[in-house]
C-alpha cells in the first residue's frame, strides 16, 4: 500500500467545533444571544437515535441552547407540522433539524418546506437549495455533509481548488447535487456520476477529486482511482463481519478503502472521516442562523 494521507475528519471537526465554541461565547457576551438548536426525532430508529444524541451533545459542548423533541413513530403528520410551526415562532430557537427518514405516513417534503428557511440548518428547504444552486452561497444555509466535505478538501489541498477535475458519484438532493454546486463555485470542472453512468470506472479515473456518495458498500474500487487523487468517502454502510464473530457487523464506506489507499494521494476513512464534519457543520449553520436572525453580520467564513 502506498503512503496515502489519511484525512483525519475527527481532528478537523474538533478544530471547527472549537472555533464555533469560541464564536458562540463571544456572541453571548456581546449580544446576549445564545444559539438555539432544536432537533425533532419521530420514531425509534437506532441509527437516527445515535445521530440525534451526537448532535445534541455537540450543541451543548459548543455552548448552545439545545432542545430534543422525541415523538412516537405513530405521531400524526399534523402534530409534527404543528411542532415545527411552534419552533418556527420560538425566538430562542435559531436552528430546526427534523431527523430523516420520517415514518412512511409523514410527507417529508411537506415537513421540510414548513421550516423557516432562515432556521433550516440542514439546508434542505427549496429556498436554500435555490440560493446555493444559483451561486449565492453567502446567503444560503448549505447542507452539512457537502459543506464538511469541502472543508476536508480545502484542509488537504489548500484553499484553491480551481481547475481540478472533480467527480461526484451520487446524485442525491442531500449530498450529490449540493456537493457539485459547491465544487462548481470553487471553479472545479465537475461531473455528476451515478450507478447508471456508462463506464463509471473510466469516469472516476479521470478525477483529481472523487466524492463518493452513492450508498453502496465499497462500490468504488481501488483501480478506479487516479494516482494521487483525493478521495472523500461520504458513504456509511453496515455489512456482515463474520471474521469478528457470529452476527457481528462492521462499517464501510462507498469506497474500497484499502484498495483505494494504494492509489490515492489522500483519502477519508470510514468511520472518522466525513461523519464528524457533518455534525461540526451543523454547529456552523446554527451559529450563522443565530447571527442572521438577530440582524448581526456573518463572521469570517469557515469554508
C-alpha positions in Angstrom: 0.0 0.0 0.0 1.2 3.5 -0.8 1.5 6.2 1.8 -1.8 7.9 1.0 -2.6 10.6 3.5 -5.4 9.6 5.8 -7.6 12.7 6.2 -8.5 12.9 9.9 -12.0 14.2 9.9 -12.3 13.8 13.6 -9.4 16.2 14.3 -10.5 18.7 11.7 -14.1 18.6 13.1 -12.7 19.2 16.5 -10.9 22.4 15.4 -14.1 23.6 13.7 -16.2 23.0 16.8 -13.6 24.8 19.0 -13.8 27.8 16.7 -17.7 27.7 16.9 -17.5 27.4 20.7 -15.3 30.5 20.9 -17.5 32.4 18.5 -20.7 31.4 20.4 -19.2 32.6 23.6 -18.3 36.0 22.0 -21.9 36.2 20.6 -23.4 35.6 24.0 -21.1 38.1 25.7 -21.6 40.9 23.1 -25.3 40.5 22.3 -26.8 38.2 24.9 -27.8 35.7 22.2 -27.2 32.0 22.8 -27.6 30.0 19.6 -30.5 27.6 19.9 -30.9 24.2 18.1 -34.0 22.1 18.2 -33.9 18.5 16.8 -37.0 16.6 16.1 -36.9 12.7 16.1 -40.0 10.8 15.1 -39.9 7.1 15.9 -37.1 4.9 17.4 -34.8 4.1 14.5 -31.5 3.1 16.3 -29.2 4.9 13.8 -31.3 8.1 14.0 -31.2 8.0 17.8 -27.4 7.8 17.7 -27.2 10.8 15.3 -29.6 12.9 17.3 -27.8 12.1 20.6 -24.5 13.1 19.0 -25.9 16.4 17.6 -27.4 17.2 21.0 -24.1 16.6 22.7 -22.2 18.7 20.2 -24.6 21.6 20.6 -24.3 21.6 24.4 -20.5 21.3 24.1 -20.5 24.4 21.9 -22.5 26.3 24.5 -25.7 26.3 22.5 -29.3 26.1 23.9 -30.2 22.6 22.8 -33.7 21.0 22.6 -34.6 17.5 21.6 -38.2 16.5 20.8 -38.7 12.7 20.6 -42.1 11.7 19.2 -43.6 8.2 18.9 -43.5 6.6 15.4 -47.3 6.8 15.0 -47.4 10.5 15.6 -49.8 12.2 13.2 -48.3 14.3 10.4 -50.4 17.3 11.7 -48.8 17.1 15.1 -45.3 17.1 13.5 -46.2 20.1 11.4 -47.6 21.8 14.5 -44.4 21.3 16.4 -42.3 22.7 13.5 -44.5 25.7 13.4 -44.1 26.2 17.2 -40.3 26.1 16.7 -40.5 28.5 13.8 -42.1 31.0 16.2 -39.7 30.4 19.1 -37.2 33.3 19.3 -34.8 31.2 21.4 -34.5 28.6 18.6 -32.4 29.6 15.6 -31.9 26.2 14.0 -34.5 23.4 13.4 -33.5 19.9 12.3 -36.0 17.2 11.6 -34.2 13.9 11.6 -34.7 11.8 8.4 -36.1 9.4 7.5 -39.5 10.1 8.8 -42.2 7.3 9.1 -43.9 6.5 5.8 -47.2 8.2 6.7 -45.5 11.6 7.1 -44.7 13.6 4.0 -41.0 14.6 4.4 -41.2 17.3 1.8 -44.1 19.0 3.4 -42.3 19.0 6.8 -39.1 20.3 5.3 -40.9 23.0 3.4 -42.6 24.3 6.5 -39.3 25.0 8.3 -38.4 28.7 8.0 -35.5 28.9 5.5 -33.6 31.1 8.0 -33.8 28.2 10.6 -33.2 25.4 8.1 -29.8 24.3 9.4 -29.9 21.1 7.3 -30.0 23.3 4.2 -32.8 21.2 2.6 -35.5 23.9 2.2 -36.1 24.8 -1.5 -35.1 28.4 -0.8 -31.6 27.3 0.5 -31.3 24.8 -2.3 -32.1 27.6 -4.9 -29.7 30.0 -3.3 -26.8 27.5 -3.4 -27.6 26.3 -6.9 -27.8 29.8 -8.3 -24.4 30.6 -6.8 -25.4 32.6 -3.8 -23.6 30.5 -1.2 -23.1 33.6 1.1 -26.9 33.8 1.8 -27.7 30.1 1.8 -27.6 27.6 4.6 -25.5 24.9 3.0 -26.2 21.1 3.6 -23.9 19.9 6.3 -22.3 16.9 4.7 -21.2 18.6 1.4 -20.0 21.6 3.4 -18.0 19.4 5.7 -16.6 17.5 2.7 -15.5 20.8 1.2 -13.7 21.8 4.4 -11.8 18.5 4.3 -10.8 19.1 0.7 -9.5 22.6 1.4 -7.6 21.5 4.5 -6.0 18.8 2.4 -5.4 20.6 -0.9 -5.4 24.2 0.1 -7.9 27.0 -0.4 -7.7 27.0 -4.2 -9.4 24.1 -6.0 -9.7 26.0 -9.3 -9.3 23.9 -12.4 -9.3 20.5 -10.7 -11.4 17.7 -12.2 -14.0 16.5 -9.7 -16.3 13.6 -10.0 -19.2 13.2 -7.5 -20.6 9.7 -7.5 -24.2 10.0 -6.4 -27.0 12.4 -7.3 -29.0 12.8 -4.1 -30.5 16.1 -3.1 -28.8 15.7 0.3 -25.2 15.2 -0.8 -24.5 14.7 -4.5 -26.2 17.7 -6.1 -25.2 20.3 -3.4 -21.6 18.9 -3.4 -21.5 19.5 -7.2 -22.8 23.1 -6.7 -20.1 23.8 -4.1 -17.3 22.4 -6.3 -18.6 24.5 -9.2 -18.4 27.6 -7.0 -14.7 26.6 -6.4 -14.2 26.6 -10.2 -13.7 22.9 -10.4 -14.7 21.0 -13.6 -17.5 18.8 -12.2 -19.1 15.6 -13.3 -22.0 14.1 -11.5 -21.9 10.3 -12.0 -24.1 7.5 -10.6 -24.8 3.8 -10.7 -26.1 4.0 -14.3 -23.2 6.1 -15.7 -21.6 4.4 -18.7 -18.1 3.1 -18.0 -18.2 4.6 -14.5 -14.7 3.4 -13.6 -13.2 5.4 -16.5 -15.2 8.5 -15.5 -13.9 8.2 -11.9 -10.4 7.5 -13.1 -10.2 11.0 -14.7 -10.8 12.8 -11.4 -8.4 14.7 -9.3 -11.1 14.8 -6.6 -13.6 11.9 -6.0 -16.6 12.3 -3.7 -18.4 9.0 -3.3 -21.9 9.3 -2.0 -23.8 6.6 -3.8 -24.9 4.4 -0.8 -23.4 1.2 -2.0 -20.8 -0.6 0.2 -17.3 -0.4 -1.4 -18.7 0.2 -4.9 -15.7 2.4 -5.9 -12.8 0.1 -6.4 -9.1 1.0 -6.0 -8.2 0.7 -9.7 -10.9 3.4 -10.4 -8.7 6.0 -8.6 -6.3 8.2 -10.5 -2.8 8.1 -8.9 -2.6 10.9 -6.4 -6.3 11.8 -6.4 -8.1 13.0 -3.3 -11.0 10.7 -2.2 -13.8 11.8 0.0 -15.9 8.9 1.1 -19.3 10.0 2.3 -20.8 6.5 2.5 -21.5 4.7 5.7 -22.8 1.2 5.3 -23.0 -1.6 7.9 -22.1 -5.0 6.4 -21.7 -8.5 7.9 -18.4 -9.2 9.6 -18.2 -13.0 10.4 -14.5 -12.7 11.0 -15.4 -10.7 14.1 -17.8 -13.3 15.4 -21.3 -14.7 14.9 -23.7 -11.9 13.9 -21.1 -9.2 14.0 -21.0 -6.3 11.6 -18.6 -3.5 10.6 -18.9 -0.1 9.0 -17.5 0.5 5.5 -17.8 3.4 3.1 -18.7 3.6 -0.6 -15.0 3.2 -1.5 -13.0 0.0 -1.0 -10.6 1.8 1.4 -7.5 -0.4 1.3 -7.6 -0.7 -2.5 -8.1 3.0 -3.0 -5.4 4.0 -0.5 -2.9 2.2 -2.7 -3.6 4.7 -5.4 -4.9 7.9 -3.8 -2.9 10.8 -2.6 -5.3 11.4 0.3 -8.4 9.6 1.5 -11.0 9.8 4.2 -11.6 6.8 6.4 -15.0 5.3 7.5 -15.7 5.9 10.2 -13.7 9.0 11.3 -13.8 11.0 8.0 -16.9 12.9 6.8 -19.2 11.9 9.7 -17.7 14.1 12.4 -17.6 17.0 9.9 -21.3 16.8 9.3 -22.1 17.5 12.9 -19.4 20.2 13.0 -21.0 22.0 10.1 -24.4 21.7 11.7 -23.0 23.8 14.5 -21.6 26.3 12.0 -25.1 26.6 10.4 -26.8 27.1 13.7 -24.4 29.9 14.8 -24.8 31.5 11.3 -28.6 31.3 11.7 -28.5 32.9 15.2 -26.5 35.8 13.9 -28.7 36.4 10.9 -32.0 36.2 12.9 -30.6 38.8 15.2 -29.6 41.0 12.3 -25.9 40.6 13.0 -23.3 40.3 10.2 -21.8 37.0 9.4 -18.3 36.3 10.7 -15.4 35.2 8.5 -16.5 32.1 6.6 -15.0 28.7 7.7 -15.2 27.3 4.2 
